[in-house]
Amino acid sequence: MTDEPSKIAKAIKLARKNMRIVKENIIFAIFVKILVLALSAFGISTMWEAVFADVGVAVIAILNALRMLRVKE
């Protein structure tokens, strides 16, 4: 939070990286949910496996989002 216009480029770079990570998380979560839904439709997956898959996707998404903390100045 300064009045330096040179930091606009860094803010844009951070925003692009953030959007890439968000898109990765969304695509991965939807893929896993569709996979578990398809497996459960054929009787291969149970409700417990769907719950574990959902929690696992949430944990992986959080860990993936933590990459934003390692931003170089």
Sine and cosine of phi, psi and omega as CSV:
sin_phi,cos_phi,sin_psi,cos_psi,sin_omega,cos_omega
0.00,0.00,0.97,0.26,0.07,-1.00
-0.80,-0.60,0.01,-1.00,0.02,-1.00
-0.98,-0.21,0.48,0.88,0.00,-1.00
-1.00,-0.04,0.90,-0.43,0.02,-1.00
-0.91,0.43,-0.34,0.94,-0.02,-1.00
-0.92,0.39,-0.31,0.95,-0.01,-1.00
-0.99,0.13,-0.09,1.00,0.03,-1.00
-0.90,0.43,-0.64,0.77,0.01,-1.00
-0.88,0.47,-0.66,0.75,0.02,-1.00
-0.92,0.40,-0.63,0.78,0.02,-1.00
-0.90,0.43,-0.64,0.77,0.04,-1.00
-0.91,0.41,-0.66,0.75,0.02,-1.00
-0.89,0.46,-0.69,0.72,0.03,-1.00
-0.90,0.44,-0.64,0.77,0.00,-1.00
-0.91,0.43,-0.65,0.76,0.03,-1.00
-0.91,0.42,-0.67,0.74,0.03,-1.00
-0.90,0.43,-0.65,0.76,0.01,-1.00
-0.88,0.47,-0.71,0.70,0.00,-1.00
-0.90,0.44,-0.60,0.80,0.03,-1.00
-0.89,0.45,-0.69,0.73,0.01,-1.00
-0.92,0.40,-0.65,0.76,0.02,-1.00
-0.88,0.47,-0.70,0.71,0.02,-1.00
-0.90,0.44,-0.64,0.76,0.06,-1.00
-0.86,0.52,-0.72,0.69,-0.03,-1.00
-0.89,0.45,-0.68,0.73,-0.02,-1.00
-0.91,0.41,-0.73,0.69,-0.02,-1.00
-0.89,0.45,-0.68,0.73,0.00,-1.00
-0.90,0.44,-0.69,0.72,-0.02,-1.00
-0.90,0.45,-0.70,0.72,0.00,-1.00
-0.91,0.42,-0.66,0.75,0.02,-1.00
-0.87,0.50,-0.73,0.68,-0.02,-1.00
-0.91,0.42,-0.66,0.75,0.00,-1.00
-0.91,0.42,-0.65,0.76,0.05,-1.00
-0.91,0.40,-0.64,0.77,0.02,-1.00
-0.88,0.47,-0.73,0.69,0.00,-1.00
-0.92,0.40,-0.61,0.79,0.05,-1.00
-0.89,0.47,-0.69,0.72,0.02,-1.00
-0.91,0.41,-0.66,0.75,0.02,-1.00
-0.91,0.42,-0.62,0.79,0.01,-1.00
-0.96,0.29,-0.46,0.89,0.04,-1.00
-0.91,0.41,-0.52,0.86,0.03,-1.00
-1.00,-0.06,0.08,1.00,0.06,-1.00
0.99,0.16,0.23,0.97,-0.03,-1.00
-1.00,0.06,-0.59,0.81,-0.05,-1.00
-0.96,-0.27,0.56,-0.83,0.01,-1.00
-0.96,-0.27,0.07,-1.00,0.02,-1.00
-0.90,0.44,-0.62,0.79,0.00,-1.00
-0.90,0.44,-0.63,0.77,0.04,-1.00
-0.92,0.40,-0.59,0.81,0.05,-1.00
-0.91,0.41,-0.64,0.77,0.03,-1.00
-0.90,0.43,-0.72,0.69,0.02,-1.00
-0.90,0.44,-0.61,0.79,0.04,-1.00
-0.90,0.43,-0.66,0.75,0.00,-1.00
-0.91,0.42,-0.71,0.71,0.02,-1.00
-0.91,0.41,-0.65,0.76,0.02,-1.00
-0.88,0.47,-0.67,0.75,0.03,-1.00
-0.90,0.44,-0.64,0.77,0.02,-1.00
-0.90,0.44,-0.68,0.73,0.01,-1.00
-0.91,0.42,-0.69,0.72,0.01,-1.00
-0.90,0.44,-0.63,0.77,0.03,-1.00
-0.90,0.43,-0.63,0.77,0.04,-1.00
-0.91,0.42,-0.71,0.70,0.02,-1.00
-0.90,0.44,-0.61,0.79,0.04,-1.00
-0.91,0.41,-0.63,0.78,0.00,-1.00
-0.94,0.35,-0.42,0.91,0.02,-1.00
-0.92,0.40,-0.22,0.97,0.06,-1.00
-0.88,0.48,-0.41,0.91,0.01,-1.00
-0.91,0.41,-0.36,0.93,0.00,-1.00
-0.95,0.31,-0.36,0.93,-0.03,-1.00
-1.00,-0.07,0.74,0.67,-0.02,-1.00
-1.00,0.02,0.74,-0.67,0.02,-1.00
-1.00,0.06,0.66,-0.75,-0.02,-1.00
-0.98,0.19,0.00,0.00,0.00,0.00
